[in-house]
């Protein structure tokens, strides 16, 4: 792991000139202002006819929609530029643009694996390349922006004509534990991951009333033994892009991730679009790219930033575990100086957010102070940063890194109780988790404000000073 971080921060020049915090006065807090479709949103497509799966294609740039915009911009000081340095940067910095595409019917629920997930990956990659980010995966020279892995299941892909995603759609408890409904298998799998997979195999078979195939020798089945009792469902992908830092700690990376996949389609071909889960988090990451790229260009980013849009999270954190188990040269665990995972950040009002900023023992990590500083840097800070969701710590992609001792921050939407706790959105893992619900809740300001907070968190974490490094493991 990279060197530990202390509490002293380095002064930063703001890189969020196009963000919602600068576009709304400090006393003008949007509190659950519902917006009807006549306020500017047009849905991107229609549902496919029953029995006919949607036609998929690689992504074209989404149409410029009249999505609800932030409120009237505050005056900009004359010394600050009023236009983005990159053409289209203002629109690209709005997560609602990307969310509209990622949650469209055209991507058919972004199952792992599926043509829809591949199309989403291509869209993300094109955006990253536009702003000069590089593909860091030298282990995949054909496309270093991608890390591909085969996905397996114990129970198969479900009924004929049903995707693997639809087989477990309707899961109502937030998140998944590792390999809960899917997994990867290869000969490079570490011993601790193989042990975890053996345990999941036995639990899954017993829970479904199926017999457990004993190990040929010893207590544990090997990779080839597990392949014989597993069903291969296809190849999924992690999409990644690296923004190199320019300071003395440029060899260290802040990992920023969100899962790109969702639940696929039902037997009739109707998509689970997953607008909140997790087109919202994926879009927030994309919207942060232009402003962070400008910061790096101006020498305002010490450490590097690695963006990862994971696949197969909905199967059981498979993509994040695969990344942790398959180091990329220069991006091993020893290079990581913090991990930020963003999941379901679109719904409810735009003044609440929930976070997990503790380690596996429940103790605060260095992100505790970072989040508080980042929030106070907003022109309109979140009223409530709730820290009562530690029960979800191991049910999100950050857990794959947390088990390795990394400092992890999990950004999550506020639950139904504004003061903390409560329930998930009613549409969780249902087909009505669409962009319309986000617009009805907050007009798109929640994802925009989460992006503002994320930018501040990344900049503080990437530019903080370090203590004496601990010995590398």
SVG drawing of the C-alpha trace seen along z (x, -y; Angstrom):
<svg xmlns="http://www.w3.org/2000/svg" viewBox="-45 -41 55 78">
<polyline fill="none" stroke="black" stroke-width="0.4" points="0.0,0.0 1.1,-3.6 2.2,-5.8 -0.2,-6.8 -1.9,-10.2 -1.9,-12.7 -4.3,-15.5 -2.6,-18.5 -3.9,-19.6 -2.3,-21.5 -4.1,-24.7 -5.8,-24.1 -7.0,-26.2 -10.7,-25.4 -11.2,-23.2 -14.9,-23.0 -15.8,-26.2 -18.5,-24.4 -20.0,-22.6 -23.4,-23.0 -21.9,-24.5 -20.7,-27.5 -24.0,-27.6 -26.3,-28.2 -26.1,-30.8 -25.2,-29.7 -28.6,-30.6 -30.6,-28.9 -30.8,-25.3 -32.9,-23.1 -35.1,-21.0 -37.0,-18.3 -38.4,-20.5 -40.3,-18.1 -40.0,-18.5 -42.5,-17.1 -41.4,-15.8 -42.7,-19.0 -39.9,-20.8 -37.6,-19.6 -37.0,-15.9 -37.7,-13.6 -37.2,-9.9 -34.5,-8.5 -36.4,-5.5 -39.4,-3.3 -39.7,0.1 -39.2,3.1 -42.3,5.0 -43.0,8.0 -41.0,11.0 -38.5,9.0 -35.2,8.2 -33.8,4.7 -31.4,4.1 -28.0,3.2 -25.3,1.2 -22.2,-0.6 -22.9,-4.0 -23.3,-7.1 -23.0,-10.4 -26.3,-11.0 -28.6,-13.7 -28.4,-17.0 -31.5,-17.0 -33.1,-19.8 -32.5,-18.3 -33.3,-20.4 -30.2,-22.7 -28.8,-24.0 -30.3,-27.3 -29.1,-30.7 -25.3,-30.9 -23.7,-33.1 -21.4,-35.9 -17.9,-34.8 -15.0,-37.0 -13.3,-38.7 -10.0,-36.9 -11.6,-33.5 -12.3,-32.1 -15.9,-31.9 -15.6,-29.3 -14.4,-25.7 -11.0,-25.2 -12.2,-22.1 -15.1,-22.2 -18.2,-20.6 -16.6,-20.4 -19.5,-22.1 -22.0,-19.5 -19.5,-16.7 -19.3,-17.9 -23.0,-17.4 -23.6,-13.8 -27.2,-13.9 -25.9,-13.8 -24.1,-10.6 -26.8,-9.1 -29.4,-9.6 -27.4,-7.4 -26.2,-4.8 -29.8,-4.2 -31.3,-4.1 -33.2,-1.1 -30.6,-0.8 -28.1,0.7 -30.6,3.4 -29.8,3.2 -26.0,3.6 -25.9,7.2 -22.5,8.9 -21.8,10.1 -23.8,8.5 -23.6,6.3 -25.1,3.5 -22.3,3.6 -19.8,3.6 -21.5,0.6 -21.4,-1.3 -17.7,-0.4 -17.0,-1.9 -18.9,-5.0 -16.9,-5.5 -13.6,-4.9 -14.4,-7.4 -15.1,-10.0 -11.9,-9.3 -9.8,-9.4 -11.4,-12.8 -9.9,-14.3 -6.4,-12.7 -6.7,-9.9 -4.7,-6.8 -5.4,-3.1 -3.2,-1.7 -3.7,2.0 -0.5,3.1 -1.6,6.7 -4.3,6.1 -2.4,4.5 -5.4,4.8 -7.3,2.3 -5.5,1.1 -8.7,-0.6 -10.2,2.7 -9.7,5.7 -11.7,8.7 -12.7,11.7 -14.9,14.7 -18.0,14.9 -19.3,18.1 -22.4,19.2 -23.3,22.2 -26.9,22.1 -26.6,21.3 -28.2,18.4 -31.8,19.1 -34.7,20.1 -34.3,20.4 -34.3,16.9 -33.5,15.3 -30.2,13.5 -28.1,14.3 -29.0,10.8 -32.7,11.3 -32.3,14.6 -31.4,12.7 -33.3,9.4 -35.5,8.6 -32.8,9.0 -33.9,6.5 -31.1,6.3 -28.6,3.7 -25.4,4.9 -23.7,8.3 -21.0,10.1 -18.1,11.4 -19.1,14.1 -22.7,14.2 -24.3,14.9 -21.4,15.1 -17.6,15.3 -14.5,15.6 -12.2,18.6 -8.6,18.7 -5.3,20.3 -3.9,17.0 -6.6,16.8 -4.9,16.2 -5.3,18.9 -7.4,16.7 -9.8,16.0 -10.0,19.7 -10.9,20.4 -13.6,17.8 -15.0,19.3 -15.1,22.8 -17.0,21.4 -19.5,19.7 -19.9,22.8 -20.9,24.9 -23.3,22.2 -25.0,21.8 -25.5,25.5 -26.9,26.1 -29.2,23.1 -30.6,24.3 -30.9,27.9 -28.3,29.3 -25.6,31.8 -22.1,30.6 -19.3,32.2 -16.5,33.1 -12.9,32.2 -10.9,34.9 -8.1,34.4 -7.8,32.3 -10.4,29.8 -10.5,27.5 -11.5,27.9 -9.0,26.6 -9.8,24.3 -10.4,27.1 -12.7,28.9 -14.8,25.8 -15.0,25.3 -16.5,28.7 -19.4,27.9 -19.8,24.3 -21.6,22.7 -19.7,20.3 -21.9,17.3 -19.6,15.2 -17.0,12.5 -17.4,9.2 -15.2,6.2 -13.8,3.6 -13.2,0.3 -10.4,-1.9 -8.6,-5.1 -5.6,-6.7 -5.1,-10.5 -1.4,-10.8 -0.4,-13.1 2.4,-15.7 3.8,-15.9 6.3,-14.0 3.8,-11.4 2.6,-10.7 3.5,-7.0 0.7,-6.7 -2.9,-6.5 -6.3,-7.4 -8.7,-4.8 -12.1,-6.2 -14.7,-3.6 -18.4,-2.9 -20.0,0.3 -21.2,-0.1 -23.3,3.1 -26.9,3.7 -29.5,6.5 -30.1,7.0 -33.5,7.8 -36.5,9.9 -37.9,12.9 -39.8,10.5 -36.7,8.4 -37.7,5.4 -34.7,3.7 -33.8,3.1 -32.2,-0.3 -30.7,-0.9 -30.6,-4.7 -29.8,-5.1 -28.1,-1.7 -25.6,-2.5 -25.8,-4.7 -25.8,-7.6 -22.4,-6.7 -20.9,-5.9 -22.1,-9.2 -20.7,-11.1 -17.3,-9.7 -17.5,-10.6 -18.6,-14.2 -15.6,-14.6 -13.1,-13.8 -13.0,-17.1 -12.3,-19.2 -9.7,-16.8 -8.0,-16.7 -7.8,-20.5 -6.4,-20.4 -3.7,-17.9 -2.9,-20.0 -2.3,-23.0 -0.1,-21.0 -2.7,-20.9 -2.8,-17.1 0.1,-15.5 -1.0,-11.9 -2.5,-10.1 -6.2,-9.2 -7.3,-5.8 -10.9,-5.6 -12.5,-2.1 -16.0,-1.3 -16.4,2.3 -18.4,5.1 -20.2,7.9 -20.7,6.0 -24.3,7.2 -23.1,10.8 -21.1,10.4 -18.3,7.8 -16.7,9.9 -15.0,7.1 -13.5,5.4 -12.2,8.7 -10.7,9.6 -8.9,6.2 -7.5,6.7 -6.4,10.3 -4.8,9.4 -2.3,6.5 -1.6,4.1 2.0,3.1 2.4,-0.2 -1.0,0.0 -0.5,2.7 -1.9,2.4 1.3,0.9 0.7,-2.1 -2.8,-2.8 -3.2,-5.7 -7.0,-5.5 -10.1,-4.1 -13.4,-5.9 -16.5,-4.0 -19.6,-5.7 -22.9,-3.8 -26.6,-4.9 -26.2,-8.7 -29.2,-10.0 -32.3,-9.8 -34.1,-11.6 -33.4,-15.3 -30.1,-16.9 -29.1,-17.8 -28.4,-14.4 -25.7,-11.8 -24.6,-8.6 -20.9,-7.5 -18.8,-4.7 -15.4,-6.0 -14.3,-3.2 -12.0,-0.2 -13.0,3.4 -12.7,2.9 -15.2,0.0 -12.5,-2.7 -12.5,-5.9 -9.9,-6.0 -8.3,-9.2 -11.3,-9.9 -13.4,-10.9 -11.7,-14.3 -11.4,-14.5 -15.1,-14.3 -15.9,-16.9 -13.3,-19.3 -14.6,-18.6 -18.2,-19.3 -17.3,-22.6 -15.5,-23.7 -18.8,-23.5 -20.6,-26.8 -23.7,-25.0 -22.6,-22.1 -24.7,-19.1 -26.9,-19.6 -26.4,-15.9 -23.5,-13.6 -24.9,-10.4 -22.6,-7.8 -25.0,-5.0 -24.6,-2.5 -21.5,-0.6 -23.6,2.6 -23.1,2.0 -19.3,1.9 -18.8,5.4 -21.6,5.3 -20.0,2.9 -17.0,2.9 -14.8,1.1 -14.8,4.2 -12.5,5.9 -9.9,3.3 -10.8,3.0 -10.0,6.6 -6.5,5.9 -6.1,3.1 -6.8,0.1 -8.5,-3.0 -11.9,-3.1 -14.6,-5.8 -18.1,-4.7 -20.4,-7.4 -24.1,-6.4 -27.4,-8.2 -29.3,-9.1 -31.7,-6.4 -35.4,-7.2 -35.0,-8.9 -33.3,-12.3 -31.6,-12.2 -30.1,-8.7 -31.3,-5.2 -34.5,-4.1 -35.1,-2.1 -33.7,-1.9 -35.6,-3.5 -38.8,-1.5 -37.6,-1.0 -34.4,0.8 -33.7,3.6 -37.0,3.0 -37.7,1.9 -38.9,-1.5 -35.5,-2.6 -35.4,-5.2 -34.0,-8.7 -37.5,-10.1 -37.4,-9.2 -34.2,-11.2 -35.6,-14.2 -38.8,-14.0 -36.8,-13.8 -34.3,-16.6 -34.2,-17.8 -30.8,-16.1 -29.1,-18.3 -28.2,-15.3 -25.8,-13.7 -24.4,-17.2 -23.8,-17.9 -22.2,-14.5 -19.9,-15.2 -18.9,-18.5 -18.2,-16.8 -16.3,-14.0 -14.1,-16.5 -13.2,-18.1 -12.5,-14.7 -10.2,-13.6 -8.3,-16.9 -7.7,-16.8 -6.7,-13.1 -4.5,-13.5 -2.6,-16.6 -2.3,-15.8 1.1,-15.4 2.3,-12.1 3.9,-10.7 6.9,-8.5 6.0,-5.5 5.4,-2.2 7.3,0.8 5.7,2.1 4.1,5.5"/>
</svg>
